[in-house]
Amino acid sequence: MKQSSFLLPTLRDVPSDAEVKSHQLMLRAGMMKQIAAGVYAYLPLAKRVIQKVENVVREEMNKTGAQELTMPTLHPSELWQETGRWDKMGGELIRLQDRHNRDFALGPTHEEVITSIVRDYIQSYKKLPINLYQIQTKFRDERRPRFGLLRGREFIMKDAYSFHTTSESLDEEYQAMYDAYSNVFSRVGLSFRPVIADSGAMGGKDTHEFMALADVGEDTIAYSDSSDYAANIEMAAVKVEEPSSVAEMVELVKVQTGEAKTIEAVVSELKVETKSVIKSLLVKVDDEMVLVLIRGDHELNEVKLKHALEAKDIRFASDAEVEQVMGVAAGNIGPVGTNVKVVADYAVKAMANSVCGANEKEAHYTGVNAGRDYQVSQYADLRFIQEGEPSPDGKGTIQFAQGIEVGQVFKLGTFYSESMGASVLDENGKSKPILMGCYGIGVSRTVAAIIEQHHDENGIIWPYEVAPFQIHLLAMNSKNAQQKELADHLYTLLQSKGYEVLYDDRPERAGVKFKDSDLIGLPIRIAVGKRASEGIVELKMRKSGEMVEVAIPEIEELISNKVLELKG
């Protein structure tokens, strides 16, 4: 492709509204244009990268026996109402009406649509298992679109759905998808970790996220420094340590604490350690108020609480609700003498002679002990793990890293099939709900994640497999006949050998061409300059910066060797 006729509007300056490197570089490298907040046009350079990523995804999916199809982006509300997600998804759904006032949504994901297809066309266990996938644009009305392709309202996604009659079959497909995803992200050049995750609004329980490690990642990964254990911080289990000895109980005493209502203020007022204070939080769990207890130096993990109580919805009680239920403001509530159901983190079970609110204005209790002074209905792992704590698998200690979620695999079970009536007759002629799996890759987000991991101060450094072109050929002075003739010859030669070549034949200064070449970041650069009359050109590797002058008869072999190095 000749650059003089290629739509490639590079920018010298960093756009003021672009906060992260991938966003900045995609705009500067002429890869995309913002049309609205969180909505972008992919220009030709970006489109080529996206197609490369899609090809890798297709190859790995097809190896597993998955079948590609295309489903509509326009979804009738009736399908989403069958599962209850029409209301549950809330403002994330982009909704619209047709001329007949029928409700539709632009698809953020396709569980309802694919389940409706399978329930209508598959009635026998003999047709299962099956895995169906698509690569398509999705829509979610993000409250705050930001970071370019990392959090947009319109994005490209590969979503796959598998259907099974047995849990063993689902387990096998889940592992096949897990392995396929590992292959995809390895091939596109990402440094990543599969982590234990929460399924959220998708339903189901067993799930892993694939996290590309990056400082700008919005997710925190908790991982062991001595094993393969890794989990999203929301799901990282805390290793329960039993107390080595039991302290002798002291007398329960009510003390005046004045205006001290925060943990920090109580600690200062009573001259105690933070870990000796019980933090009491009133939470509405579905339709019931629950008092949740955690240690003063820990933070409540709402995802864990939701799972532990098998709740559909949880939220913190408002100030008015706290006053109404507990009879006092939030800073002075506690478990002693309350009629509210009490649940506690395992760490609270190990606390003795603690401090807690007295359910009385300006007062706290000291010498508080569970069992004697208050009762706990349920103990569970309810807190966020902390860096430096023992790994849940018993190997090493926990470290934190930031990650960009680029893929996720779910075991959905019968969440969708039961609510939508998707069943098959088994070998005994008995109707059974179909077991489902769901597997997604954020294609456009993967492109941004690649740039976050592969760039320097001069621009993008594309991994060979997903580079929009493999070679950037520069005619340093397009008005020089010898340089142009040699550059034209190389352009024809390299294309005939199967290489994708971007040929900068523009009448620009050499400095402009070099800057644009570094910005675009193609793996190999060939500059045809002053030694063209000798049949010698300069070859530079974008990643390593290695530069060598090479004679034309030797260039094919040299490029072939360099490509082998790039492919690893």
N, C-alpha and C positions, 0 to 999 in steps of 0.2 A: 504494500500500500504506500503510495507516494504521499508524503506529509503535506505537500502543497495543496492537495485536494481532500485531505482528511479533516473532519470536524474535530479540532483539538484546541479549544480556546484556553491555553495556559495562562496563569496569572502570576505576576511577580510578587504581589503582596498577599499576606494572610488575611482572609476575610474576617472582619471584626466579630461576627456572630458565631464563628466556628471555634469551639472550645477544645476539642481533642484532635490529636494528630491525624487520625483517619479522615475526619471531616475536613480538616484544613487541606490535607494533601489531595483528597479526591476533587475538591473544588479547584485547587491550584493546578492540578494536572489535567484539568479539562475533562473529568470523568462524569460529572453530573451537574445538574442545575436545579436549584430549589424552585418549585412551582408554588408551594404553600408550606406552612409549618408542618414538618414531618412528611412531606410529599416531594419526591424528586424525579426528574427525568434522567434516565441513564443514557449518557452520550456514548458514541461508538467505542471508545476505549474501555469504559466500564462494562458495556455490553459484552465485549469479547472476554473479559475476565469472568463475568457471571456465567457465560456459556461454558467456559473451561471448568468452573466449579460444578455446574450442573452435569457436565459430562462425567466427571469423577463420581458424582453421586449416582448417576444412572448406571454406570459400570458396576459399582459396588452393590447397588440394589438388585440389578439384574442377575448378578452372580448368585444371590440368595434364592432366586426363583420368584421374586416379587414381580407383579405385573403393573405396568403403567396405564393410567387412565386419566381423564380430565373431568372434573366435576364443576358445576356452575359456581360462580362467585356470588350470585344473587340467590338468597335463601328465603323461602317462605317462612313466616313466623310460626306456622303450625308445627313444623318439625322441631323447632327449638322449644316450643311450649310443651311438647311431649316429654322432654327431659327436665323441664323446669328452668332451663338455662336462659330462656328469653328474659326472665326477670333477674336471675342470679348474676348474669354477666353485666347488668346495669349499664352504666354509661360507656363501657368499652365497645359495645355493639354500635356500629354505624347503621342507623335505621332509616328507612324511607318507605313511602307509599307509592303505589302505582296509580293510574288514572281512575281505578275502581275502588280506591281507598283500602286496598289490601296491604297488610304490613309485610315488609321484607327487611332483611339485613344483608350487608355486604360481609361475606364470610371471613371471620377471623381464624376459623378452623373448621374441619368438616366431619366431625364425629356423627352428627345427626344425619347428614346427607348420605354418607357411606353406609350407615346402618340401615337407612331406608332402602338403599339399593340391594343390600345383601338379604334383607328380610323378604324382599319381593322376588328374588331370583334363586335363592338357595334355601331349600327345605329339607335336604337330607344330609346326614353326617358324612356321606360318601364324597360330597363336594368340598369337604374341609380337610385340612387347613388351607387357607388362601390368604395371600398378602397383596393388597392393592395400594398403589401409591400414585402421587401426582406431584408436579412442580408448578407452582402457581402463585399469583399475587394474592396476598391476604390484607385485611383491613382491620385495624383496631383504633378506636378513638382515644389515643393516649392523652392523658390530662396535660402532660408537659413533654411534648416531643423535643428531644435533644440529642446531641452527639451524632448528628447526621444519620447514617444507616443503623446505628446501634440502638436507637429508640425512635422509630418513625411510626406514622399512622398507616403507611402503605409499604409493604415489604414482600420480598420473594421468599417462599418457603417450600420445602419438600415435606409433605406429610404422607405417612403410610399407615395402614390399618390392617391388622391381621385378625383372623377369625378361627376359632378352635372349638373342639368338643371336649377336650381334656386339659387340665392344668399342666400336665407334662408336655403336651404339644405347645402350649403357650410359653412355657419356660424355655423350650428349645428355640422357638422363634425369637423370643426376647434376647437370648444369648447370641443368636445369629445377627440380629440387628445391632446389638452392642458391639460385636466384632466388626460388622460392616462400617459402623460409624467410626470406630477406632481407625479403620483403614482409610476412610474418607479424610479425616482430619490429619492423619499422618501424611497422606499424599499431597494435600494442599499446603503443607509446610507449617502447620500450627503446632506449637507447644501447648499441650492440653492435659487436663485431668478429668476422668469420669468420676463424678461425686454422687453420693446418696442425696436424694432431693425430696421435696414435697410436691405432690401432684396438684395441689391447689384446686382451681375450678374445673380441672379436667376429670376429676373423679379417680377412683382406684387408689392403690396404696404403694405398690412397688414401683420405683422409678429412679432413674439416674439422669443427671445432667452432665453434658460434656462442656467443660469450662476451658476456654482459651485464656491462658494466664496473661494478664495485662494490668498495669497500674490503674488504668481508667475503668476497669471492670466495676460494675455496680453491685456485684455479688461477692460476698466474702467466703472463701473456701477454708475450712479447717482440715488440715492434713497432718499425718504423722511424719516425723522426721526420720523414722526408722522402718516404715512399712508402706504398703500400697493404700492404707486407709485414707479416704478423703470423703468429705461430706460438705454440702452447703451448710453454712453455720446454723441455719434454721433447723437442720435435721441432725447435726452432730451430737451423738449420744455422750452423756457424761458418765465416766466410770465411777460407780458408787463405791465410796470408801467407808467402811464401817469404823466407828470410833474405836480407838485402841483401849480406852478405859472410860468408865462411866463416872461422871462427877457426882459428888454427894449433893442432893437437892438442898437449896437454901430457902428461906422463907419468902413467900410472895409478898412484895411490898409495893404499894401505890405511892408514886412520887410526883411532885409538882415539877413540870418542865416548862412552864410559861409559854412563850411563843414558839418554842422548838417544835417544828412539825416535819421537817425533812430529816432524812437519815443523818446527814452531816451535822445538822443542828442538835439533834438528840445525842449523837456521839460526843459533841463538844460539851454539851450541858452536863451529861452524866459521866464524862471521862471514861468511856468504855470503847472497846474496839468495834469497828463497823461490822465485823463478822459475828458479833454477839447480839446484834439487833435483828429482830424479825420484821421484815417489810410486809405489810398487809395491804392487799389490793382487792377491791371489790369489783368483780367482773360479772357481766350478764352473759350466761351461757345458755343459748337458745332462749327459753322463757324463765330461767331460774337464776337468782342471784347467788353467787358463790364467792366466798372469801378465800383468796389464794395467798399462800404464805411462801416467801422465799427469803434466803439469808440477805442481810443488808448490803453485802458487797457483791451480790449477784443481780442479774437482770432477767426478768420474766420473758420466756420464749412463748409467744402466743400460738405459734404453730404446734409446738409440743403440747401446750395446754389443750388445744382443740382436739388433737389426736387422743390424748389421754382420757378426755371426757367424752370422746366420740360425738362431738358437737357439730352441728351444721353451721353455727354462727356464734362468734364471741365478740364482745366489745367491752371496754372499760365503762363502768358506771359513771354517769355525770355527777357533778358536785351535788346537785339537788337530790339525785337518787341515793348517794352516799349518806347525806343528812337524813333522808327519810328512812332508810333501812337500818343504819347503824346508830342514828341519833346524835352524831357528831361529825365534824369535818374530817376529811380524809387523813390529815396529819396525825390524828389521835385514835384511829380505829385499830382494833386488834381482835384476836380470837377468844380471849377470856370473857366468859359470860354471854357470848353471842348465840343466837338461835339460828344463824345463817350456816349453811353447809360449808365446811372447811376442807380444803384440799391443800396439800403442801408438797414442796420439793423435797427430794430425798435428803438434801443437806440440812433441812430444818429438823429432820428426825434425829440427827446427830447433835443438835444443839441442846445445851443444858444451861439453866440459870440465865436465861436470856432477857432481853428487853423488848417490850411491845407496847403499842397504844392501849390505853385503858378504857376506850370508848367513853371518854369523859374529857371535856374541854380542859386543855393545859395540863394533862396528866398522862403518865405512862406507868407500866408495871416493870419492876425488876424481879429477878429470881423466878422467871417464867419457865415452866416445864410442861411439855406435852404429856398427856395421860393424866397427870394430877390436876392441872389448871385449865386445860382445854382438850377437846377431842378432835382428832383428824379423821375424816371419812375415807380419805384416799391419799397415799403417798405416790409420787411419780417423778420422773425426770422432767422438770418444768423450766429449766433455766438454759441460758446460752452458755456453751462451753467457753473457757477462757484460755488464751494463749499460754503455753507452758504447762498446762495440766496433762496428766497421763492420757495417752491415746486410748480410746475405747477398746481397741483390740489387744491392749496390754503391751504393745510394742512402741517404745519411744514416747515422745511428748508431742503435744499439738502445736503446730505453727499456723499462722494465717497468711493467706495470699488473696489478691483480688483476681476476679475472673469475669470473662464475658461469656454468657451462655450462648453457645452456638448450636446445640442440639439437645434433645431429651428423648428418652425412651420410657414408656409407661406400660404397666400391666393394668388395664382398665377393668378386667374381670367382666361382670355382667351389668355394670352400672348403666350402660346405654341399651344393651339388648333387652333387659327386663323392662325398662321404662318405655321402650319402643316396640316391644313384642317381636323381637328377632329371635326365632328359635328354629331348631331342626329336630327331626325325628332320629333317635339313636337306633342302634342295631336291634333293639327290642321294640321299636315302634313307639317309644315314649318321647314326648316333646320335652326338649331341654333348651334353656336359654344359651345363646352362643357366648363363649368367652372371647374377649377382645383384647388386643394390644394396640398401642398407638405410638408412632415414632416420627419425630419431627427434626428437621434441620433448617436453620435460618440461613438460606443461601446468601441473601444480600448482607446479612449481618456477618457471615463468615468472611466475605470480601473485606469488610471493614476491620475485622479482627486480624486478618492476615496483614493488613497495612499497619495496624497498631504494633504488631510484633516485628515487622520487616520494613524499617525505614531508618534513615539517618538525618543529619541536619540539612542535607541537600535534596532529599526527596524519598520516594518509594524504592524498595529493593524487592522486586517480585521473585518469588520462588519459580523455578523453571516451569513446573507443571501448569501453573495458572497464569503465567505472564501473558499479557494481551498479544504481544509479539515476542519472539525469542531474540531477535537481533535488531539493533538500531543502527542503520547505515547512514553515515553523515557525509555529504559532499560539502567540504568546508568552504569552498568557493565555487558556487554553481556556475559562475561566469567563466571559470577557467576551463578551457576545452578538455585538457588532459584529465583533470580531476573529474569532470562530468562524465567523460567517456569511460573511465575506469569504474566510477561509481555505478553507472548504468550497467556495465558488464557484470559487476559483483551482484547487483540487484537481480539480474536475470539468472545468474549462476546459482546463487543461494536459494532462490525460490525453486529452481529446478531440482535441488537436492532435498526439497521438502521443508525448508525452514520458513517460518513466518517472519517477514521482514518489513519493518517500517523504515522507509527511505526518506530521509530529510533532504529534499531537493529545493528547499525554500531559499530565496535570495536574502538570507539573513546573515548577520555577522557570526563569526566562529564562536564568540563568547555566548551569544544567545542560544546557539544550537547545543553547546555543551551544557548550559544550565538547564535547558528543556530536557535534554537526554537524562541528566541526573534526576530531575524531578519526576519524569515518567518512569524511570527505573527498570528498563528492560535488561535482561541478564547479561547480554553481550553487546558491546558497542564497537563498531568499526568506523574509524575516521579516515576518510580519503583526503589527504592534504598535500603538503608541498613536495612529498617524495613520490607522488603519483607517477611522475615521468620515469622513475626508476622501478615502477611496479611494486612499491612498498607502501603498506598502510599500517595504521596503528590500531591494535585490538586492546580493548579494556574490559575487564570483568567488573560489573557494577558492584557485586557484593564484596569482593576482596580488595578492589581497587588496583589489582595487578594490571600492568600495562606492558605491552610488548609490540615491537615492530616486526612485521612479518611480510615475506614476499608472497605474491599472489599464488604461485604454484604450491606453496605450503599451507595456504589458508584453510583449505577444506579439512585436512588432517588435524590441524590445530583446533578448529572449531569443533570437530567431532570429539576430540579428546576433552575439550572443555565442557561440552554438553554431558559427557559421561561423568565428569566430576560433579557437575551441578545436580545430576540425577542421583548421585550418591551410590 
